[in-house]
Structure formats: structure tokens, C-alpha cells
Amino acid sequence: MPAGEAVGTVELPVVVGVDGSDAASDALDWAAEMAGRRGLPLRVVHASLWERYEGYIPGTAADRPAERLHSEAVLATAAERAGRRVPALKVMTDLAADDAVTALLRAGKSAEALVVGSRGRGEFASLLLGSVGLGIAARAQCPVVVVRGRPENVRGAMNRVVVGIAERERPGEQEPAPPSAAVAFALREARLRGGELEAVHAWRCAGPEDHTRPGEHARPGNHGGRGNHGGRGNHGGRGNHGGREEQGAREARGTRETHRTRETQSAREAHEWRAAELLDETLGGATAAGLPPVPVAHRPVEGPARKALLDASAHADLLVVGARRRQGHFGMQLGLVNHAVLHHAKCPVAVVPVS
């Protein structure tokens, strides 16, 4: 067990799904290193119906014995590879007679984390994220790591873990909440890697156009120029009077625009301050408990959360996001932002369930 980490009463393994593909080999390497850092065993799972789930179906019943031999060879090769990757690692193998999603979800009920590749072996291997990875990330009871992204990010060359911080559930609560499961997972991973943690919170502020009231559009500039028609200015000075009206209207519009600009700037500063406060509160007690300190960078970002996290993934070894699990709801529980990062992030993504 790495120094400084508490010894748990139950030693749960890191579980990785393999199917013989290059993406699964990347996931295997990543999972082996994660298990090694945490001092945990590695459980390698191969589902015998994996090819059928992803689109490949054996031609005849006579192919089934060969499929069994193939499955055993996949597991043996994976176990050997993991042992070479992390020599002191305890490796277990599991050949599950089920489809990949069912087998891995079952294994995840007693796992520290589930690790999968970004795509499988079947005919749909060109999809951004395979059906196996998406189904597991949406429903697993433990953290799920989808290994994807650029080679340098997958190798861990960035020395940084990024965690996305969402808005607080109950605005205005006074008692500081304990670190969320996603923050705790990210902190531990950053600590074990000897890197820094970057906490990203996206916020948005309405622009000046969002504050314009109905009917307050600028009037055409020629409404006050009646005095220029045919020398009417010689008859009682009506042209000068119209010019003064136009000048007054321009000044009024300028005053309103200045006021809106100040309001927008004030609102932006308030949003930025609240974002920074949220990051402080979320991470304030996260480095306690006598564990080695982790350098933490707070980064409030103006803009959509999707873009902020995808931008941050470019310089991260791991992007961690939370996914709320609603009791009694058995559908896909990911959300639009999590879908986006699972499909487009430039580094591995960890989806941590939040009950």
C-alpha cells in the first residue's frame, strides 16, 4: 500500500475489460498502473459474448469451441502483459459467459474502479465511444475510467489531474460540505501520481444584449434632421430644436449603455467571485486527514462547462467528472457534459458516481 494511504478493511481490485483490441491493451496498461499505485490486485475480465455484443457473430455452432479458446488466449495474453507492466502486481482473470456490459457491471459491484478502452473489436470500432464503454460509464456503481485521448496524455506525461466542479446542490448552505466522491478520487489519483490537481468550474454571465429591454433599440439617426429640409431653419429655428432633441436622445442612449455595461461588469465580477468561492469551499477540506499535500490550482472559467473541460483535458493525464445516480432510475445517467467529454476529451476520463 502506498505511503500515506489508509489501509481499508476490504481490498477491492481494479477491474479491466479486455477483448484483444489495441484499445483494450491501452486500458489494460492503464489499469495495471493504477492498481500498482494503489497497492491493489488487478482483475482482468473477458466476456465470451463480447464479439457478439459489438457486432461479430460466429458463423456456425462449430465455431464456439474456437471462440472459447480465443477467449482463454485473450485472458492469458492480458495477464502476462499486465505482469510485465507492473512486475509485483497480483493479477486475476475472469472469463464471463455473458455480454461485456453485463459482465463488467457485475464485476464493478465489488471493484475499486472499472477501466475500459474507448472502443471495441467489432464492426462499429470507428465510433467515438464504443457501446460497452458508454453503457458501463452510465450505469456502474463504482468509478469508471474510459482510456482515450492522445498517447502522451494516456502515458501520464502531463503530471496533472483535472476535476470538474459543478454548482452546489443547495445554494446558501453555511456548513462546508465534505469533498465530493469525484474530488476525493481526483485528489487521491493526483497524490499517487505526484502531480497537481486542477479544479475547473465553468460559469456564464449574460452579455449586454441580454439586458436590453423590449423597444429600447436605437432609433434611426435621421429623425431629428427635419431642419435640413429646404432651409426650414430660417423659420423659427425648428432645425436647431430638432438637433437638440437628437443630441439629447443620443446622450440618453449613451447613459443607458454605460449603465448596462457597468451592470454587466458588476454581474461578471460577482459570478467570478462566486465561482472562486465555490472552488475554495469544495476543495477547502480535501487535503486534510494528515495525507501528503497536493498542489491544487483553482480555475474558474467563463463559458460552457463542455468547452472548459475539453480545453483542460488537453494538458491532463486524467479528467474526473461526477455523475449523479438517481435511485430507481435505470436509464443512461450521464448528462450532456459527461457525454461530450467521454466522446471528445484528449485524455482518459473517470466518471465517478454520486449518489
Contacts in CASP RR format, 6 or more apart in sequence:
PFRMAT RR
TARGET T0000
AUTHOR 0000-0000-0000
METHOD contacts of the structure
MODEL  1
MPAGEAVGTVELPVVVGVDGSDAASDALDWAAEMAGRRGLPLRVVHASLW
ERYEGYIPGTAADRPAERLHSEAVLATAAERAGRRVPALKVMTDLAADDA
VTALLRAGKSAEALVVGSRGRGEFASLLLGSVGLGIAARAQCPVVVVRGR
PENVRGAMNRVVVGIAERERPGEQEPAPPSAAVAFALREARLRGGELEAV
HAWRCAGPEDHTRPGEHARPGNHGGRGNHGGRGNHGGRGNHGGREEQGAR
EARGTRETHRTRETQSAREAHEWRAAELLDETLGGATAAGLPPVPVAHRP
VEGPARKALLDASAHADLLVVGARRRQGHFGMQLGLVNHAVLHHAKCPVA
VVPVS
1 7 0 8 1.000
1 38 0 8 1.000
1 39 0 8 1.000
2 37 0 8 1.000
2 38 0 8 1.000
2 39 0 8 1.000
2 192 0 8 1.000
3 292 0 8 1.000
4 290 0 8 1.000
4 291 0 8 1.000
4 292 0 8 1.000
5 38 0 8 1.000
5 188 0 8 1.000
5 192 0 8 1.000
5 291 0 8 1.000
6 289 0 8 1.000
11 40 0 8 1.000
11 41 0 8 1.000
12 40 0 8 1.000
12 110 0 8 1.000
12 111 0 8 1.000
12 112 0 8 1.000
13 35 0 8 1.000
13 40 0 8 1.000
13 41 0 8 1.000
13 42 0 8 1.000
13 43 0 8 1.000
13 92 0 8 1.000
13 110 0 8 1.000
13 111 0 8 1.000
13 112 0 8 1.000
14 31 0 8 1.000
14 34 0 8 1.000
14 35 0 8 1.000
14 38 0 8 1.000
14 40 0 8 1.000
14 41 0 8 1.000
14 42 0 8 1.000
14 43 0 8 1.000
14 111 0 8 1.000
14 112 0 8 1.000
14 113 0 8 1.000
14 115 0 8 1.000
15 31 0 8 1.000
15 42 0 8 1.000
15 43 0 8 1.000
15 45 0 8 1.000
15 104 0 8 1.000
15 107 0 8 1.000
15 108 0 8 1.000
15 111 0 8 1.000
15 112 0 8 1.000
15 113 0 8 1.000
15 114 0 8 1.000
15 115 0 8 1.000
16 27 0 8 1.000
16 28 0 8 1.000
16 30 0 8 1.000
16 31 0 8 1.000
16 32 0 8 1.000
16 42 0 8 1.000
16 43 0 8 1.000
16 44 0 8 1.000
16 45 0 8 1.000
16 114 0 8 1.000
16 115 0 8 1.000
16 116 0 8 1.000
17 24 0 8 1.000
17 27 0 8 1.000
17 28 0 8 1.000
17 44 0 8 1.000
17 45 0 8 1.000
17 46 0 8 1.000
17 47 0 8 1.000
17 100 0 8 1.000
17 104 0 8 1.000
17 114 0 8 1.000
17 115 0 8 1.000
17 116 0 8 1.000
17 117 0 8 1.000
18 24 0 8 1.000
18 25 0 8 1.000
18 27 0 8 1.000
18 28 0 8 1.000
18 44 0 8 1.000
18 45 0 8 1.000
18 46 0 8 1.000
18 74 0 8 1.000
18 75 0 8 1.000
18 78 0 8 1.000
19 46 0 8 1.000
19 47 0 8 1.000
19 50 0 8 1.000
19 51 0 8 1.000
19 54 0 8 1.000
19 74 0 8 1.000
19 100 0 8 1.000
19 120 0 8 1.000
19 121 0 8 1.000
20 74 0 8 1.000
20 77 0 8 1.000
20 78 0 8 1.000
20 121 0 8 1.000
21 117 0 8 1.000
21 119 0 8 1.000
21 120 0 8 1.000
21 121 0 8 1.000
21 125 0 8 1.000
23 117 0 8 1.000
23 118 0 8 1.000
23 119 0 8 1.000
23 120 0 8 1.000
23 125 0 8 1.000
23 147 0 8 1.000
24 78 0 8 1.000
24 116 0 8 1.000
24 117 0 8 1.000
24 120 0 8 1.000
24 121 0 8 1.000
25 78 0 8 1.000
25 81 0 8 1.000
26 117 0 8 1.000
26 147 0 8 1.000
26 154 0 8 1.000
27 115 0 8 1.000
27 116 0 8 1.000
27 117 0 8 1.000
27 145 0 8 1.000
27 147 0 8 1.000
28 44 0 8 1.000
28 78 0 8 1.000
28 81 0 8 1.000
28 82 0 8 1.000
28 85 0 8 1.000
28 115 0 8 1.000
29 81 0 8 1.000
29 82 0 8 1.000
29 85 0 8 1.000
30 115 0 8 1.000
30 145 0 8 1.000
30 147 0 8 1.000
30 154 0 8 1.000
30 348 0 8 1.000
31 42 0 8 1.000
31 82 0 8 1.000
31 113 0 8 1.000
31 115 0 8 1.000
31 145 0 8 1.000
32 42 0 8 1.000
32 81 0 8 1.000
32 82 0 8 1.000
32 83 0 8 1.000
32 85 0 8 1.000
32 86 0 8 1.000
32 89 0 8 1.000
32 91 0 8 1.000
33 85 0 8 1.000
33 86 0 8 1.000
34 113 0 8 1.000
34 115 0 8 1.000
34 145 0 8 1.000
34 189 0 8 1.000
35 41 0 8 1.000
35 42 0 8 1.000
35 86 0 8 1.000
35 89 0 8 1.000
35 112 0 8 1.000
36 42 0 8 1.000
36 86 0 8 1.000
36 88 0 8 1.000
36 89 0 8 1.000
37 192 0 8 1.000
37 193 0 8 1.000
38 112 0 8 1.000
38 192 0 8 1.000
40 112 0 8 1.000
41 89 0 8 1.000
41 90 0 8 1.000
41 91 0 8 1.000
41 92 0 8 1.000
42 82 0 8 1.000
42 86 0 8 1.000
42 89 0 8 1.000
42 90 0 8 1.000
42 91 0 8 1.000
42 92 0 8 1.000
43 92 0 8 1.000
43 93 0 8 1.000
43 94 0 8 1.000
43 107 0 8 1.000
43 111 0 8 1.000
44 75 0 8 1.000
44 78 0 8 1.000
44 79 0 8 1.000
44 82 0 8 1.000
44 91 0 8 1.000
44 92 0 8 1.000
44 93 0 8 1.000
44 94 0 8 1.000
45 93 0 8 1.000
45 94 0 8 1.000
45 96 0 8 1.000
45 103 0 8 1.000
45 104 0 8 1.000
45 107 0 8 1.000
46 71 0 8 1.000
46 74 0 8 1.000
46 75 0 8 1.000
46 78 0 8 1.000
46 93 0 8 1.000
46 94 0 8 1.000
46 95 0 8 1.000
46 96 0 8 1.000
47 53 0 8 1.000
47 96 0 8 1.000
47 97 0 8 1.000
47 98 0 8 1.000
47 99 0 8 1.000
47 100 0 8 1.000
47 102 0 8 1.000
47 103 0 8 1.000
47 104 0 8 1.000
48 67 0 8 1.000
48 68 0 8 1.000
48 71 0 8 1.000
48 95 0 8 1.000
48 96 0 8 1.000
48 97 0 8 1.000
48 98 0 8 1.000
49 97 0 8 1.000
49 98 0 8 1.000
49 99 0 8 1.000
49 100 0 8 1.000
50 99 0 8 1.000
50 100 0 8 1.000
50 121 0 8 1.000
50 132 0 8 1.000
51 57 0 8 1.000
51 58 0 8 1.000
51 67 0 8 1.000
51 121 0 8 1.000
51 122 0 8 1.000
52 58 0 8 1.000
52 99 0 8 1.000
53 99 0 8 1.000
53 100 0 8 1.000
53 101 0 8 1.000
53 131 0 8 1.000
53 132 0 8 1.000
54 100 0 8 1.000
54 120 0 8 1.000
54 121 0 8 1.000
54 122 0 8 1.000
54 123 0 8 1.000
54 124 0 8 1.000
54 125 0 8 1.000
54 130 0 8 1.000
54 131 0 8 1.000
54 132 0 8 1.000
55 122 0 8 1.000
55 123 0 8 1.000
55 124 0 8 1.000
56 121 0 8 1.000
56 122 0 8 1.000
56 123 0 8 1.000
58 64 0 8 1.000
58 66 0 8 1.000
58 67 0 8 1.000
71 95 0 8 1.000
72 95 0 8 1.000
75 93 0 8 1.000
75 94 0 8 1.000
75 95 0 8 1.000
76 93 0 8 1.000
78 93 0 8 1.000
79 91 0 8 1.000
79 93 0 8 1.000
82 89 0 8 1.000
82 91 0 8 1.000
83 89 0 8 1.000
83 91 0 8 1.000
94 103 0 8 1.000
94 107 0 8 1.000
96 103 0 8 1.000
96 106 0 8 1.000
96 107 0 8 1.000
98 106 0 8 1.000
100 132 0 8 1.000
101 131 0 8 1.000
101 132 0 8 1.000
101 133 0 8 1.000
101 135 0 8 1.000
101 136 0 8 1.000
104 114 0 8 1.000
104 116 0 8 1.000
104 132 0 8 1.000
104 136 0 8 1.000
104 140 0 8 1.000
105 136 0 8 1.000
105 139 0 8 1.000
105 140 0 8 1.000
105 141 0 8 1.000
107 114 0 8 1.000
108 114 0 8 1.000
108 140 0 8 1.000
108 141 0 8 1.000
108 142 0 8 1.000
109 141 0 8 1.000
109 142 0 8 1.000
111 142 0 8 1.000
112 142 0 8 1.000
112 143 0 8 1.000
113 142 0 8 1.000
113 143 0 8 1.000
113 144 0 8 1.000
113 145 0 8 1.000
113 350 0 8 1.000
114 136 0 8 1.000
114 140 0 8 1.000
114 142 0 8 1.000
114 143 0 8 1.000
114 144 0 8 1.000
114 145 0 8 1.000
115 144 0 8 1.000
115 145 0 8 1.000
115 147 0 8 1.000
116 132 0 8 1.000
116 133 0 8 1.000
116 136 0 8 1.000
116 144 0 8 1.000
116 145 0 8 1.000
116 146 0 8 1.000
116 147 0 8 1.000
117 133 0 8 1.000
117 146 0 8 1.000
117 147 0 8 1.000
117 148 0 8 1.000
118 128 0 8 1.000
118 129 0 8 1.000
118 130 0 8 1.000
118 133 0 8 1.000
118 146 0 8 1.000
118 147 0 8 1.000
118 148 0 8 1.000
118 149 0 8 1.000
119 125 0 8 1.000
119 126 0 8 1.000
119 127 0 8 1.000
119 128 0 8 1.000
119 129 0 8 1.000
119 130 0 8 1.000
120 130 0 8 1.000
120 132 0 8 1.000
124 130 0 8 1.000
124 131 0 8 1.000
128 343 0 8 1.000
128 344 0 8 1.000
129 146 0 8 1.000
129 148 0 8 1.000
129 342 0 8 1.000
129 343 0 8 1.000
133 144 0 8 1.000
133 146 0 8 1.000
134 332 0 8 1.000
134 342 0 8 1.000
135 332 0 8 1.000
136 144 0 8 1.000
137 144 0 8 1.000
137 146 0 8 1.000
137 323 0 8 1.000
137 334 0 8 1.000
137 338 0 8 1.000
137 342 0 8 1.000
137 351 0 8 1.000
138 323 0 8 1.000
138 331 0 8 1.000
138 332 0 8 1.000
138 333 0 8 1.000
138 334 0 8 1.000
139 330 0 8 1.000
139 331 0 8 1.000
139 332 0 8 1.000
139 333 0 8 1.000
140 351 0 8 1.000
140 353 0 8 1.000
141 325 0 8 1.000
141 353 0 8 1.000
142 353 0 8 1.000
143 181 0 8 1.000
143 185 0 8 1.000
143 350 0 8 1.000
143 351 0 8 1.000
143 352 0 8 1.000
143 353 0 8 1.000
144 350 0 8 1.000
144 351 0 8 1.000
145 318 0 8 1.000
145 348 0 8 1.000
145 349 0 8 1.000
145 350 0 8 1.000
145 351 0 8 1.000
146 342 0 8 1.000
146 348 0 8 1.000
146 349 0 8 1.000
146 351 0 8 1.000
147 154 0 8 1.000
147 348 0 8 1.000
148 154 0 8 1.000
148 342 0 8 1.000
148 345 0 8 1.000
148 347 0 8 1.000
148 348 0 8 1.000
148 349 0 8 1.000
149 345 0 8 1.000
149 346 0 8 1.000
149 347 0 8 1.000
149 348 0 8 1.000
150 346 0 8 1.000
150 347 0 8 1.000
152 158 0 8 1.000
153 313 0 8 1.000
153 314 0 8 1.000
153 316 0 8 1.000
153 317 0 8 1.000
153 346 0 8 1.000
153 347 0 8 1.000
153 348 0 8 1.000
154 347 0 8 1.000
154 348 0 8 1.000
156 193 0 8 1.000
156 317 0 8 1.000
157 317 0 8 1.000
158 315 0 8 1.000
158 316 0 8 1.000
158 317 0 8 1.000
158 347 0 8 1.000
159 193 0 8 1.000
159 194 0 8 1.000
159 195 0 8 1.000
159 196 0 8 1.000
159 317 0 8 1.000
160 190 0 8 1.000
160 195 0 8 1.000
160 196 0 8 1.000
160 197 0 8 1.000
160 198 0 8 1.000
160 315 0 8 1.000
160 316 0 8 1.000
160 317 0 8 1.000
161 186 0 8 1.000
161 189 0 8 1.000
161 190 0 8 1.000
161 193 0 8 1.000
161 195 0 8 1.000
161 196 0 8 1.000
161 197 0 8 1.000
161 198 0 8 1.000
161 316 0 8 1.000
161 317 0 8 1.000
161 318 0 8 1.000
161 319 0 8 1.000
161 320 0 8 1.000
162 186 0 8 1.000
162 197 0 8 1.000
162 198 0 8 1.000
162 199 0 8 1.000
162 200 0 8 1.000
162 309 0 8 1.000
162 312 0 8 1.000
162 313 0 8 1.000
162 316 0 8 1.000
162 318 0 8 1.000
162 319 0 8 1.000
162 320 0 8 1.000
162 347 0 8 1.000
163 182 0 8 1.000
163 183 0 8 1.000
163 186 0 8 1.000
163 187 0 8 1.000
163 197 0 8 1.000
163 198 0 8 1.000
163 199 0 8 1.000
163 200 0 8 1.000
163 319 0 8 1.000
163 320 0 8 1.000
163 321 0 8 1.000
164 182 0 8 1.000
164 199 0 8 1.000
164 200 0 8 1.000
164 201 0 8 1.000
164 305 0 8 1.000
164 309 0 8 1.000
164 319 0 8 1.000
164 320 0 8 1.000
164 321 0 8 1.000
164 322 0 8 1.000
165 183 0 8 1.000
165 199 0 8 1.000
165 200 0 8 1.000
165 201 0 8 1.000
165 278 0 8 1.000
165 279 0 8 1.000
165 282 0 8 1.000
166 201 0 8 1.000
166 305 0 8 1.000
166 322 0 8 1.000
167 278 0 8 1.000
168 177 0 8 1.000
168 278 0 8 1.000
168 281 0 8 1.000
168 282 0 8 1.000
176 281 0 8 1.000
176 284 0 8 1.000
176 285 0 8 1.000
177 281 0 8 1.000
177 282 0 8 1.000
178 285 0 8 1.000
179 187 0 8 1.000
179 282 0 8 1.000
179 283 0 8 1.000
179 285 0 8 1.000
179 286 0 8 1.000
180 282 0 8 1.000
180 322 0 8 1.000
180 354 0 8 1.000
181 322 0 8 1.000
181 352 0 8 1.000
181 353 0 8 1.000
181 354 0 8 1.000
182 320 0 8 1.000
182 321 0 8 1.000
182 322 0 8 1.000
182 350 0 8 1.000
182 352 0 8 1.000
182 354 0 8 1.000
183 199 0 8 1.000
183 282 0 8 1.000
183 283 0 8 1.000
183 286 0 8 1.000
183 320 0 8 1.000
184 286 0 8 1.000
185 320 0 8 1.000
185 350 0 8 1.000
185 352 0 8 1.000
186 197 0 8 1.000
186 318 0 8 1.000
186 320 0 8 1.000
186 350 0 8 1.000
187 197 0 8 1.000
187 286 0 8 1.000
187 287 0 8 1.000
187 294 0 8 1.000
189 318 0 8 1.000
189 320 0 8 1.000
189 350 0 8 1.000
190 196 0 8 1.000
190 197 0 8 1.000
190 294 0 8 1.000
191 291 0 8 1.000
191 292 0 8 1.000
191 294 0 8 1.000
193 317 0 8 1.000
194 294 0 8 1.000
195 294 0 8 1.000
195 295 0 8 1.000
196 294 0 8 1.000
196 295 0 8 1.000
196 296 0 8 1.000
196 297 0 8 1.000
197 283 0 8 1.000
197 294 0 8 1.000
197 295 0 8 1.000
197 296 0 8 1.000
197 297 0 8 1.000
198 296 0 8 1.000
198 297 0 8 1.000
198 299 0 8 1.000
198 312 0 8 1.000
198 316 0 8 1.000
199 279 0 8 1.000
199 282 0 8 1.000
199 283 0 8 1.000
199 296 0 8 1.000
199 297 0 8 1.000
199 298 0 8 1.000
199 299 0 8 1.000
200 299 0 8 1.000
200 301 0 8 1.000
200 308 0 8 1.000
200 309 0 8 1.000
200 312 0 8 1.000
201 275 0 8 1.000
201 278 0 8 1.000
201 279 0 8 1.000
201 299 0 8 1.000
201 300 0 8 1.000
201 301 0 8 1.000
202 300 0 8 1.000
202 301 0 8 1.000
202 302 0 8 1.000
202 303 0 8 1.000
202 304 0 8 1.000
202 305 0 8 1.000
202 307 0 8 1.000
202 308 0 8 1.000
202 309 0 8 1.000
203 271 0 8 1.000
203 272 0 8 1.000
203 274 0 8 1.000
203 275 0 8 1.000
203 300 0 8 1.000
203 301 0 8 1.000
203 302 0 8 1.000
203 303 0 8 1.000
204 271 0 8 1.000
204 302 0 8 1.000
204 303 0 8 1.000
204 304 0 8 1.000
205 264 0 8 1.000
205 267 0 8 1.000
205 268 0 8 1.000
205 271 0 8 1.000
205 302 0 8 1.000
206 264 0 8 1.000
206 267 0 8 1.000
207 264 0 8 1.000
208 257 0 8 1.000
208 260 0 8 1.000
208 261 0 8 1.000
208 264 0 8 1.000
211 260 0 8 1.000
211 263 0 8 1.000
211 264 0 8 1.000
212 260 0 8 1.000
216 256 0 8 1.000
218 253 0 8 1.000
219 249 0 8 1.000
221 246 0 8 1.000
223 246 0 8 1.000
224 242 0 8 1.000
224 243 0 8 1.000
224 245 0 8 1.000
224 246 0 8 1.000
225 239 0 8 1.000
225 242 0 8 1.000
225 243 0 8 1.000
225 246 0 8 1.000
226 232 0 8 1.000
226 238 0 8 1.000
226 239 0 8 1.000
226 242 0 8 1.000
227 233 0 8 1.000
227 237 0 8 1.000
227 238 0 8 1.000
227 239 0 8 1.000
227 240 0 8 1.000
227 242 0 8 1.000
227 243 0 8 1.000
228 239 0 8 1.000
232 238 0 8 1.000
232 239 0 8 1.000
233 239 0 8 1.000
233 240 0 8 1.000
268 302 0 8 1.000
271 302 0 8 1.000
272 300 0 8 1.000
272 302 0 8 1.000
275 300 0 8 1.000
276 298 0 8 1.000
276 300 0 8 1.000
279 298 0 8 1.000
279 299 0 8 1.000
279 300 0 8 1.000
280 298 0 8 1.000
283 296 0 8 1.000
283 298 0 8 1.000
286 296 0 8 1.000
287 293 0 8 1.000
287 294 0 8 1.000
287 296 0 8 1.000
299 312 0 8 1.000
301 308 0 8 1.000
301 311 0 8 1.000
305 337 0 8 1.000
306 336 0 8 1.000
306 337 0 8 1.000
306 340 0 8 1.000
306 341 0 8 1.000
309 319 0 8 1.000
309 321 0 8 1.000
309 337 0 8 1.000
309 340 0 8 1.000
309 341 0 8 1.000
309 345 0 8 1.000
310 340 0 8 1.000
310 341 0 8 1.000
310 344 0 8 1.000
310 345 0 8 1.000
310 346 0 8 1.000
312 319 0 8 1.000
313 319 0 8 1.000
313 341 0 8 1.000
313 345 0 8 1.000
313 346 0 8 1.000
313 347 0 8 1.000
313 349 0 8 1.000
314 346 0 8 1.000
314 347 0 8 1.000
316 346 0 8 1.000
316 347 0 8 1.000
317 347 0 8 1.000
317 348 0 8 1.000
318 347 0 8 1.000
318 348 0 8 1.000
318 349 0 8 1.000
318 350 0 8 1.000
319 341 0 8 1.000
319 345 0 8 1.000
319 347 0 8 1.000
319 348 0 8 1.000
319 349 0 8 1.000
319 350 0 8 1.000
320 349 0 8 1.000
320 350 0 8 1.000
320 352 0 8 1.000
321 337 0 8 1.000
321 338 0 8 1.000
321 341 0 8 1.000
321 349 0 8 1.000
321 350 0 8 1.000
321 351 0 8 1.000
321 352 0 8 1.000
322 338 0 8 1.000
322 351 0 8 1.000
322 352 0 8 1.000
322 353 0 8 1.000
322 354 0 8 1.000
323 333 0 8 1.000
323 334 0 8 1.000
323 335 0 8 1.000
323 338 0 8 1.000
323 351 0 8 1.000
323 352 0 8 1.000
323 353 0 8 1.000
323 354 0 8 1.000
324 333 0 8 1.000
324 353 0 8 1.000
324 354 0 8 1.000
324 355 0 8 1.000
325 333 0 8 1.000
325 353 0 8 1.000
325 354 0 8 1.000
325 355 0 8 1.000
326 333 0 8 1.000
327 355 0 8 1.000
334 342 0 8 1.000
334 351 0 8 1.000
338 351 0 8 1.000
341 349 0 8 1.000
342 349 0 8 1.000
342 351 0 8 1.000
END
